[in-house]
Amino acid sequence: MYQVCDYEGSSMWGMNGGQPESPDGKWLVYARKERIEGEDSERTKIWICDRETLQDQRCVFEVKCGNHNGPSASFVDNEHIVFRDSINKFAAFRVLNIYTGEVKYGPIFGKESHCAENGIYPFSISEEYLDKNPDHLEIDTCGIYLLDLKSGQIKRVADKETVYRMVVDHGCVPNQFTTSMSHVQLNPSATRVMMRLSVDNCPVFGALGCIDIETGQTHVIPDKPVHQLWYDDDSYMATRQYCALDGHIEMETSRIQRFSVDGECLETLGGIGNHIDGSPDRQWFVGDRAYPGYPADIFLYRRGETTPAATFGGQNFQHCIWDLKVHPNPTFSRDGKRIYFNHPVSDSRTVACFVRVEEVL
C-alpha cells in the first residue's frame, strides 16, 4: 500500500469513479486538509503530483469543503482539473489549468458531478442556485446542464418540468427535494445523463433517473441500487442493497451488480460492497465494506465472483468513517493497474492511498 504524500495532516481522493489521474498518466490530483474535525476543518488545498514518482508535489488552489468526497477533484483533460468549493455556504465548481493556475471556468454555482465525459462536464441546478450565476444567463431554471469544456458553452438538457414529468410517468411521487438532484453522470459517449432523485415513495434509496439527450426518452429505477456508475453506454454498475424492517441496511446480502437503465439486473459482478468501481476492461470490480460497525475493508473481485480475490485497507475507525464522513471510495486507475482509496489511520486523520493490483493478488 502506497501513500500519495508524506504529510502530517490528512489527504484524500474524491468520489468513487471520479478520476484522479490525468489522461496521459502523468499527474495525480488529490486534496490535503490540516485537520478533518473542529475549527477550520473545511480549509482544503488541491495538490498535484507526478503519478509515477509521487514527486513534483505542488498546491494549485485552496477551497472550503467537508470531508465527504472532499473537493471531488478530477482531471477533465491533460491540463485541466475540476473541483468543488463552498462559497458563502453554497456549492460551486471551477475548472483550473494546472500549469498556469488560471481558472478557465467558474466559479459556477451548482451541484458538481463525478467527472467529465467526452469533453463535457454535467451539473445540476436546484432552486437555491437560480440567482447565483449572473454571468451565465442560460442558467435560468432548475435542471441538468452540460458545460462544453472546449468552448465554454453551457446547455440545458432537462428542466424542472422534464424531471417532474419523468418521475410521475414512471410511478414515483415527487417532493420538494426532487429537483435537488445529485450524482449527475454522463455515459461514456455523453448521449445519456443519469441522476439520483428524491421521491416520496422511495424514502431509503431514492430513485435513479436517466434521460436520453438525443431523443428525450426517460427511464427511472425506483428504490435504486446505490453508488451507481455507468458500466457502458447502456447499463449501470451499482450495489444492490436491502433494507430490513427495522431500517437496518443489510451488508451480507449486498451485491455489486449490473443493471439496465430500467432496473433489470443483467448480471452479478461481485460480492459485498457499498462504494464501487470497475476496471476499464470490466473484468475486475472493487467495493468497500463501508457499513457501520465494521472495518472498512476493500474487496477486489474477479467479474462474476462473490468471494474476494483480495482484501486490503480495513482500518476500523468508526468516528472517522461515519461521523466525519470519510468513505473509502475505491477507484480504478485508467489502466486498471491501481486502486485509489481513502484510508483512515486514526479517528482524526485519513490518508489518500493506492495499491498496485498485481501486488495484492
FENSULGI-V941645 format. One record per backbone hydrogen bond with DSSP energy under -1.0 kcal/mol. CO is the residue of the C=O (numbers start at 1). NH is the residue of the N-H. If there is no record, write none. Layout:
<<CO/NH> <CO/NH>>
This chain:
<<2/354> <10/33> <12/31> <15/18> <19/75> <20/29> <22/25> <26/51> <27/22> <28/49> <30/47> <31/12> <32/45> <33/10> <38/41> <40/43> <42/65> <44/63> <45/32> <46/60> <46/61> <47/30> <48/58> <49/28> <50/54> <55/50> <58/48> <61/46> <63/44> <67/70> <69/72> <71/84> <74/82> <79/98> <80/76> <80/77> <81/96> <82/74> <83/94> <85/92> <87/90> <90/87> <91/110> <92/85> <93/108> <94/83> <95/104> <95/105> <96/81> <97/101> <102/97> <105/95> <108/93> <111/124> <117/120> <119/149> <120/117> <121/147> <123/145> <124/111> <125/143> <126/129> <127/130> <129/132> <133/136> <136/139> <138/140> <142/160> <143/125> <144/157> <144/158> <145/123> <146/155> <147/121> <148/152> <153/148> <155/146> <158/144> <159/163> <160/164> <161/165> <162/166> <163/167> <164/168> <165/169> <166/170> <167/172> <168/171> <173/200> <175/178> <177/180> <179/181> <182/196> <185/194> <187/190> <191/213> <192/187> <193/211> <194/185> <195/209> <196/182> <197/207> <199/202> <202/206> <206/224> <207/197> <208/221> <209/195> <210/219> <211/193> <212/216> <217/212> <219/210> <221/208> <226/239> <229/237> <235/231> <235/232> <236/259> <237/229> <238/257> <239/226> <240/255> <242/250> <244/247> <248/244> <251/254> <255/240> <256/269> <256/270> <257/238> <258/266> <258/267> <259/236> <260/263> <264/260> <267/258> <269/304> <275/288> <277/286> <279/282> <283/303> <284/279> <285/301> <286/277> <287/299> <288/290> <289/291> <291/294> <295/297> <296/314> <297/289> <298/312> <299/287> <300/309> <300/310> <301/285> <302/305> <310/300> <312/298> <315/296> <317/321> <318/322> <319/324> <320/326> <328/342> <331/340> <333/336> <337/357> <338/333> <339/355> <340/331> <341/353> <343/351> <349/345> <349/346> <350/11> <351/343> <352/4> <353/341> <354/2> <355/339> <356/359> <357/360> <357/361>>
